[in-house]
Amino acid sequence: MFRASCFMLKRLFVAIPFPPPFVRAFASYEKRHLVRGVRWIPGKNWHIVVYFLGEVDKESVPDIRARLREAIADQSPFSLEFQKIDFGPPNAPPRMVWAYFSSRSEYRRLVEAISHVLKPFVRRVSRKEMIPHVTLARFKEDSRPKRLKLDQPIVEERMFRVSTCELMESELTSTGSRYTVLDNYAL
């Protein structure tokens, strides 16, 4: 017999919101790279994933919020620097276009702190290194479209200050993912 909560799952992740100047710069970049077989992600969905929980029981959300608040309270604001736009993920067949950012020790500390407190809620722990990036596009096929050539965008300010994280819910729909911010946390 199934518990009622088995049907009450939420797909959650922790993310750094993406600042408007970068959204504008990358939206302009997208317009110059419209190629068949490439599905560009809407700018309102751009974020840097810090930790992906996956599907968790809805009843766990209050505990997750409390543990996140504890873990993030000990973190200080820091900056991330834009590095490049390239194919992702690294060391695998390209399936996406990523905007890569520097991986600073402060970012790694944030990932480790969040990972430590949220592991009890995760069904499948990822062993991959969390590379700070924004997924700008996905390929409809399994491989990179031959006509897609990536140049680098013009970004006036290459750094941005990370001072908040968000607990987000991801709902998969026929038109793509829909994200809802469940909570904000100041660093």
C-alpha positions as CSV (number, residue, x, y, z in Angstrom):
1,M,0.0,0.0,0.0
2,F,1.3,3.5,-1.0
3,R,1.4,6.3,1.5
4,A,-0.5,9.4,0.3
5,S,2.7,11.4,0.4
6,C,4.3,9.2,-2.3
7,F,2.2,11.2,-4.8
8,M,3.1,14.5,-3.3
9,L,6.7,15.0,-4.6
10,K,8.4,18.3,-5.4
11,R,11.4,18.6,-7.7
12,L,13.7,21.0,-5.9
13,F,17.1,22.7,-6.3
14,V,19.0,25.6,-4.8
15,A,20.1,28.3,-7.2
16,I,21.8,31.7,-7.5
17,P,19.6,34.2,-9.3
18,F,21.0,35.5,-12.5
19,P,21.5,39.3,-12.5
20,P,19.6,41.4,-15.1
21,P,22.7,42.9,-16.9
22,F,23.8,39.3,-17.8
23,V,20.3,38.3,-18.8
24,R,20.3,41.3,-21.3
25,A,23.8,40.4,-22.6
26,F,23.0,36.7,-23.1
27,A,19.5,37.4,-24.6
28,S,21.3,39.5,-27.3
29,Y,23.7,36.6,-27.8
30,E,20.9,34.2,-28.3
31,K,19.4,36.3,-31.1
32,R,22.6,36.0,-33.1
33,H,22.7,32.2,-32.7
34,L,19.3,31.0,-33.8
35,V,20.0,27.6,-35.5
36,R,17.6,24.7,-36.1
37,G,18.0,22.0,-33.5
38,V,18.9,24.4,-30.7
39,R,16.2,25.2,-28.1
40,W,17.2,28.4,-26.3
41,I,16.1,28.6,-22.6
42,P,14.0,31.8,-21.8
43,G,16.1,34.3,-19.9
44,K,13.6,34.3,-17.0
45,N,14.7,30.6,-16.4
46,W,18.4,31.4,-16.2
47,H,20.1,30.7,-12.9
48,I,23.2,29.0,-11.5
49,V,22.4,25.7,-9.8
50,V,24.2,25.3,-6.5
51,Y,22.6,22.0,-5.5
52,F,20.0,19.8,-7.1
53,L,17.9,17.8,-4.7
54,G,15.6,16.2,-7.3
55,E,12.3,14.8,-6.1
56,V,11.6,15.1,-2.4
57,D,8.5,14.4,-0.3
58,K,6.4,17.6,0.0
59,E,6.3,17.1,3.8
60,S,10.1,17.6,3.9
61,V,10.0,21.1,2.5
62,P,9.7,22.9,5.9
63,D,12.7,21.0,7.2
64,I,14.7,21.6,4.0
65,R,14.0,25.4,4.3
66,A,15.2,25.4,8.0
67,R,18.4,23.5,7.2
68,L,19.1,25.8,4.2
69,R,18.7,28.8,6.4
70,E,21.2,27.4,8.9
71,A,23.8,26.5,6.2
72,I,23.5,29.7,4.3
73,A,23.6,31.9,7.4
74,D,27.3,31.1,7.8
75,Q,28.2,32.1,4.3
76,S,29.4,35.5,3.1
77,P,28.6,37.2,-0.1
78,F,31.1,36.7,-2.9
79,S,31.6,37.4,-6.6
80,L,31.5,35.2,-9.6
81,E,33.3,36.1,-12.8
82,F,32.0,35.3,-16.3
83,Q,34.6,33.1,-18.1
84,K,33.2,32.1,-21.5
85,I,30.3,30.6,-23.4
86,D,31.0,27.0,-24.6
87,F,29.4,23.6,-25.0
88,G,28.5,21.6,-22.0
89,P,28.8,19.5,-20.0
90,P,32.6,19.3,-20.0
91,N,34.2,16.0,-20.7
92,A,31.1,14.6,-22.3
93,P,29.4,14.8,-25.7
94,P,28.0,18.4,-26.0
95,R,24.2,18.6,-25.4
96,M,23.9,22.2,-24.3
97,V,25.3,25.7,-24.5
98,W,26.6,26.9,-21.1
99,A,27.8,30.3,-19.8
100,Y,30.7,29.3,-17.5
101,F,31.7,31.3,-14.4
102,S,34.8,31.1,-12.2
103,S,34.8,28.5,-9.5
104,R,36.0,30.3,-6.4
105,S,36.6,28.9,-3.0
106,E,33.6,30.8,-1.7
107,Y,31.4,29.1,-4.2
108,R,32.7,25.7,-3.3
109,R,32.2,26.4,0.4
110,L,28.6,27.3,-0.3
111,V,28.1,24.1,-2.3
112,E,29.7,22.0,0.4
113,A,27.6,23.6,3.2
114,I,24.4,23.1,1.3
115,S,25.3,19.6,0.2
116,H,26.1,18.6,3.8
117,V,22.7,19.7,5.2
118,L,20.6,18.5,2.3
119,K,22.0,15.0,1.7
120,P,19.5,13.3,3.9
121,F,16.7,14.5,1.6
122,V,18.4,13.4,-1.7
123,R,17.5,10.1,-3.3
124,R,20.5,10.0,-5.6
125,V,23.6,12.0,-4.7
126,S,25.5,13.4,-7.6
127,R,29.2,12.8,-7.6
128,K,29.8,15.5,-10.3
129,E,31.7,18.7,-9.4
130,M,29.4,21.6,-9.4
131,I,30.6,24.0,-12.1
132,P,29.1,27.4,-11.8
133,H,27.2,27.8,-15.1
134,V,24.0,28.9,-16.7
135,T,22.4,26.6,-19.3
136,L,21.5,28.9,-22.2
137,A,20.3,26.3,-24.7
138,R,19.7,22.6,-25.2
139,F,20.1,20.6,-28.3
140,K,17.0,18.8,-29.7
141,E,19.2,16.0,-31.0
142,D,21.9,14.1,-29.1
143,S,24.7,16.0,-30.6
144,R,25.7,19.6,-31.3
145,P,24.2,21.0,-34.5
146,K,27.0,21.4,-37.1
147,R,26.0,25.0,-38.0
148,L,26.2,26.2,-34.4
149,K,29.4,28.2,-34.0
150,L,29.9,29.9,-30.7
151,D,31.6,33.3,-30.4
152,Q,31.9,35.2,-27.1
153,P,29.3,37.8,-26.1
154,I,30.0,41.4,-25.3
155,V,29.7,41.6,-21.5
156,E,30.5,45.0,-20.1
157,E,30.8,43.9,-16.5
158,R,32.3,40.4,-16.1
159,M,31.7,40.1,-12.3
160,F,28.6,39.9,-10.3
161,R,28.0,39.8,-6.6
162,V,26.3,36.7,-5.1
163,S,24.4,37.8,-2.1
164,T,21.3,35.5,-2.2
165,C,20.3,31.9,-2.9
166,E,16.9,30.6,-3.7
167,L,15.1,27.3,-3.0
168,M,13.3,26.6,-6.3
169,E,10.7,24.1,-7.5
170,S,10.9,22.8,-11.0
171,E,7.8,21.6,-12.8
172,L,8.3,19.8,-16.0
173,T,5.7,20.7,-18.6
174,S,5.2,20.0,-22.3
175,T,6.5,23.5,-23.1
176,G,9.6,23.2,-20.9
177,S,10.4,23.7,-17.2
178,R,8.5,26.1,-15.1
179,Y,10.4,27.5,-12.0
180,T,8.9,28.8,-8.8
181,V,10.9,30.4,-6.0
182,L,9.9,28.9,-2.7
183,D,12.3,30.8,-0.4
184,N,15.1,33.4,-0.5
185,Y,18.3,33.2,1.7
186,A,20.7,36.1,2.2
187,L,24.4,35.3,2.4
